[in-house]
Amino acid sequence: MTITVERDRSVVVHAPEGTSDERIRQVVESKRQWIYEKTNHPQKYRNLLHPPGKELVNGESVLYLGRQYRIEIVETDSTEIRFAQRFFIPASQVSKRVETLREWYVRKAEEKIVPRVKQHACQLGVEVADVKIVDNRYRWGSCTPNNNINLNWRLIKAPMFVIDYVIIHELAHLIEANHTPRFWNIIRAQTPTMDKAKAWLKEYGQLLEQVI
């Protein structure tokens, strides 16, 4: 049985089929202090560093792979965003620029993140049935009972060492289902920057949750 506190402060309990309600209540009650600490975390749930709702206009900037890049609205026959150390957004897409940028992020996540999952799976010696880029605002990744790995498209805005940490975190669940000392040892052995990645997500995670 596992208990997870999501970024919207909801508490999710995963229990084996057939577990009684009374047993679930007992486990949740035994973890009451831990749940309280998680839902009142001063970093995880603090106010955004910047108010959401940026305007995608000339001179504004958006995150990509851990860095801020400036936006330039350009006149072009293309309807696609072009990236070359800045984001060139076609003027024809200005009215739906947020949706266009989101689509660009999703494509880049599929292009850059999915191959890394397969690479890390090979290094860990685990088999992944499928890898999906999903839209889940409050969860960076998940591992299903069918050995599927789901990863949030918003991760493409984080540095690569953070992306690798989330990938390895989910892959480690194919070896050790719970967050035991062995589980964390597996992650630390594969990604020495684990603590740095966790700190980055605590510091900037809420910024990733915004589309822009």
N, C-alpha and C positions, 0 to 999 in steps of 0.2 A: 504494500500500500504506500502511495506517495502523496504528498501534499505540496501544491505549487501555489505561490502567490503571484498573480499576474500584475502587469504594470498599471492596470486600472484598479488595483487593490482587491480584485475578486479572488476568492480562495477556491482552488480546484482540487478535489480529492479523486485519485485514481485507485480503485480497489478491485481485487480479483472478483470475477463473477461468483455470486452466491454469498459474498460477505454480508453479514447481517447489518442492519442499520445501527443496532446497539454497538457492535464492534467498531463501526466507523466513527460513531460518536465518541467512544472511548479513546480512540487514537487521536481524533481532533482535539479532544479535551486535554490529552497529555501533551499536546503541542501548542497549547494556548499561548504561552509566553513567546514562543518562537514566532507564531503567527502575528502576535501583537507587534513584535519588534520589526518584522518584515513590512507590515502594513503601515508602520510609522517611520520608515527609513527616511532620514533627513536628506539624503542625496537622491535616492531613487524616485522620490515623489516631490522634490522641490520644484519651485516655479521655473518655467523655461528661462534660459539665459536671454532669449530674445522672444518677443511676442510673436505668435504664429500669424500667418497670413501675409507674408511678404508679397510685394508686387514684383512680378517678373518684368522688369523694365531695364532699360540701359543703365549700367552702373551697379545694379543689384548683383548679389552673388548667391550661389547655391553650392551645397556640398556634393562632392564626388570623390570616393576613395579617400576620405579623411581630410580633404583640402577644400577651401572655398575658391570657386572660379567665377569670374565676372560674366555677366550676361550682355550680349549685344544683339539688338534687334536689327535684322538685315533684310534688304529687298533682294529676293531671289525667286527663281521659278520653282525651286524645290519646296516641298512641304515637310522635309525632315530636318531635325535638329542636327547641326554639325558641331563636333567638339574638337577644338585644337587649342588647348590651354585656356580656353574660354568657351562659353556656350553661345553659338550663333543660332538664334531662333528666327525662323522666317517671319516676316511681317504678316504674312497671310494667316499665320497660326496664333497671332496675338490674342484673339478672342477666346481661344481654347488652349492657351499656352500651358496651363497647369496640367491638363490631361495629356498634352503632347510630351511634356517633360516626364511625367509619370511613365508613359509608354516607353520612353527612351531609357529610363532607369530599369524597367522590367527587362527590356531586351539586353541591356548590359549585364544585369544580374544573371540572366540565363547564359550569356556568353562567357562570363568570367568566373562565376561562382560554381555552376554545375560541374565543370571539368575539375575544379579543385576538390570537390566532394569525392569524385572517383579516384583522384590522386591520393588523397589522405586515406580513403578506404583501403586502397591497395597497400599502403604503408602500415596500416593497422591490422591488415589481414582479415578484414570483415567484408561481407557481401551485402551490397545495397540493392534492393529490388528496383527502386525508382527514386529519382530526385525531382522535386517540384519547387518552383519559385511561387510563393503564395502571398496573398495580401492579408496579413494578420498584424494589426497595429500594435498589439500589446505583447507579442511573443516573437522572439528572434528566430527560433527554430523548434522543431519537434521531431521525434522519432516514433513511428507507429509500430504496433505489434507485428505488422507485415514487412518490417525492415524497409519502410519507405522513409526518406528524409525530406522534410518540408522546411524551407528557409524563406524568411521574410525578404521581399524585394528591397526593402528599405536599407538592408545591410550594405548595398552597393555604395551607400554614402559614407560608410565607415572605412577606416584604414584596413589594409589587407591583413594585418596581424590580428585585428579584431574579427574579421570574417573567418580567418583560419581557426581562431579560438572557438567560435560558435559552431563551425562545421565539426571540429574534433569533439566538442562537447556532445553533440548529438550522436556522432559515430560511436563514442565511448559507451553510449547506452546499449549498443548492440553487444557489448562485452559484459557490462555491469549495469543492470537496470536502474539501480538506486544510486543516490549520491553518497556512496560509502568512501572511506579513505582510499580504497583501491581505485574507485572511479576517478577521484581527483589525481591520484598518482599516474594514472594512464594519460590524462590530459596534460599534466605537467611534463611528462616524459616526451610528449609529442610537440608541445608548444611551450617553450621556456618563458614566453612572454604572457603567460596566462594571467598573472596578477595585473600586469599592465593593461591587458585587454579588458579585464573585469572593471578596472578603475576607469578606463575610457568610457565604457558603456554606462557606468554610474554617473559620470560627469556629463556626457553628451547624449545619452540614450533618448531623452525626450525630444531633442532636436531631430533625431532620425525619424521619429514618429510623424513629423509633419511632412506633407508632400513636398513642400518647398521651404 
